[in-house]
C-alpha cells in the first residue's frame, strides 16, 4: 500500500484558505494527482486543506472523506514569552540540549509537554491513523503492522505539515521533534510512504519521497516559503519567529 500525505497550498491563515499563489499551486497539483489510481481520498476538515483537495477531486470526479484527526496538530506548549506556541515553531536552543526529545517514548513526558497534554494530542492522531490503515488491510501490532489483506492500493490524505510529522513519527517509530524541526514540506508537496512486507504478514512503512514538489518545478512555479524560517538572520524579509 502507498499513502500520499499532501500538504495544502500556500495558506492565507486569516481566512483558513489559500492565497492566489496557493490556488495556482493546487491547480498544478491536480494535474499530477488526479490521473493517478487512487483507491480513496481523505482530507482535513480545515478550509485550506479542503480547498487544495477540491481542485484534484473536481478534476478526478471524486469525493473525499473528512478526517477530524487529520486537522493541523493544535496541541500548544507554553513558550518563553509566557504565551502559547506551536511545538514546531519552538526555538531549537530551547529543546535540542534535552535528550528526552530525541526519544520516541520520552519526548512527551517532559514537564512542558505534560502541561500541554501532548500525550493525548498525539494519541488522537495515532489512533485515527491506525483505524484508517486497518480499514485498508493493515493492523498495528506493537511497532509494526500485520497484513490482514495486503494490497497495492494508494490512498491520499490532504492535510498539513505538523500533523504529517506526527503521522510519520508513528509509522516510523521516531520522535516527531526530529521531523518537525529537521524537515520541512513546502505547500502542495507530496510525501509518499510505502509498505514493505519482507516476511509474510509482517509489515513496516518506509518513506519513498518527502515533500516532493516536482509538479511545481514542471510548470515553473516557485515553491512558497511557508513553513520555513530565515536562511540567515540578516535576511530581514524572511520569517524569523
N, C-alpha and C positions, 0 to 999 in steps of 0.2 A: 504494500500500500504506500501511496505517497500523500503527504499532507503539504498543502501550499498555505503558508501564512503570509497574507498580503497586507502591507501597511496602507492606510488611507492616503489620499493625495495631499498636497501641500495644504495645511489646515488654516482656516480662519476660526480660531478658538472662540472668538467673541460671539459668534453665531452658531458654533458647532457645525460648521460646514466646510466648504473648500474656497480657497482663493481662486482667482481667474486662472492662475498657473495650475492649481490643483485640478481644476476641471480639464485643462489640456492634458495633464499627465494621466488622468483617469481614462480619457478617451484613447490615449495611446496604449494604456494597459489593457483595455478591452480588445484592442487589435491582437494582442498576444494571448490573452486568457480565453476569450470566447470560442476560438476554434478548437480548443483542447477538449479531450474526452474527460469531462468532469462528472464523477458519479453524483456528487451532492455539493451544493453551495451553502455556506453558513456566513453569518455576519454579526458583528457587534450591534447593539441597539443604538449606538451613538450616531448622530447625524453625519459626521464626516466620513465614517466607515460605510454607512448606508448609501450616501451619495456616490462614493467611489464605486461601490459594488453595482450601483444602478446602471452605469454605462455598460459593464460586462454583461449583466443579466439581460438588459434590453437587447443587446446585440446577439446574445446566445438564445434568446427566447426562453429564459429560465427564471426560476424564483429561488429565494434563499430563506433558510430558517434562521430566525434571530436567536442568538445565544447570549443570555444576560451576562454570563461569566466571562465572555469574550470582550466586554467593555474595557476601556483603558483601566489599568490597575490603579485603584484610587485609595489604597491604604497609605496615609500620610504619616511622616515622622516629625518630631519636634526638631526644628533647626536651631542653629547657633544664635539666631536673632530673636528667639522667643516665639517664632511663628510656626507654621506648618510647611513642610516641604515634600515634594515628590522624591522618592528614595533615589532615583537615578540622576537627580539634579544635585545630590549631596556632593560637597567638595571632596575630592579624593583624599586630601590630607586628614579629613575627619574620620575616615574609616580604614584606610589601607594599612595602618600600623596595628590593626586589631585582628589577630589570627582567626578568630571565630567567623569572620565574614567570608573567609575562603572555604569554609566547611559546610557542606550541604545540609548537615544535621544540626549545626550550631548557630548559623548566621542569624536566625530569627529569635535566638534565645538571649541576646544581649538586652540590657535594661531598656535602651531606646526602642528596640524592636518589640519588646514585650509591652511597653506602654502604648505602642501604636496598634496593638492587636494584630501584628503581622502574621502570626501563625494561622489565625482564622482567615485572613485575607488570601494567603497563598493556598490554603486548603480548599477554598471556594473554587479557585481556578483549577487546581489539581483534580478535584473530584469531578468537576464538569468536563474536563478534558478526558478523563478516564471513562466516563459514561459515554461520551461521544465515540471514542476509539472502540469501546466494547460493542457499540451498535454496528461498527464496521468490521467486526471479526476478531478483535484482539483484546484480551483481558489482562489487566495489571496483576502481576504476581511478584511482589517484592520490588526488586529493582529492574525487572524485565517484564515482558508480556508473553502470554501464551497465545498461540494461534488457534483459535476455535474454528474459524473459517478463513484461512489465508487467501489473499486476493491481490490483484494488481490494480485495484481501483485508485483513483485520485480524488481527494476532496479538497475544497478550497475554503479558507476562512478569512474574510475581510475584517481586519482588526487594527491593532495599534502596536507601537514599538514596545512599550512597557510590558504589556500582557504577553506579547510574543516571547520576550525573555523569560517570563515566568513559565510559560508552556515548555520552552526549550529546557529550562532548568529541570523540569520534572522528567521529560523524556530522556535527557542525557545524564541525570543524577549528579548535577553540579549546583553550586550556589548561584542564584541569579545575580548576585552582586557583581560577579565576574562578567556576566553578559551585559547587564545594564550599563556598566562603566567601561567595559573593554570593547564593546561592539556598538555600531550604530547602523540603522537601516533607514535609507532615505525614503521620502514619500513615494508611494506606489511600488516600493521594492517587494520582491518575491523571495521568500525563504522556503526552501524545499527540504523536507525531511522524508527519508525513505526507511522502510522496514528491511531488516536483514534476518533471514531465518536460516542460519548456518547449521543449526541442528533442528531436526524436525520438531515443530511445535514450540520452539523457544525463540523469541523474537526480541531484538533490540532495535533502537532507532538511530539513524545516522543522518547528519546534515549534509546534503548533497550540494547546496548552494545557500549562501546567506546574503540577504539584502541585494539581490540581483536587480539591476535597473537597465538591463540591456535594451529593453523596449524604448527607454528614453533616448539612449545613445543612437539607436537605429534611426530615429526621426529628428535627431539634432536638438533634443530638448535637454537643457542643462538640469542636473539634479537640484532639488531645493535644499536649502541649508538647514531646514527644520530638524531638530534633534541633535544638532552639533553645537559645539562651543568654539570659541576663538582659537585659531591655529597658533597665533602669537598674541600675547597680552596687549601688545601695541596695536593690534588690529581693532580699532575702535568701532568699526562698522559691523563687527561680528559679535554674536552673543557671548557675554561674559558670565552672567548669572541667571 
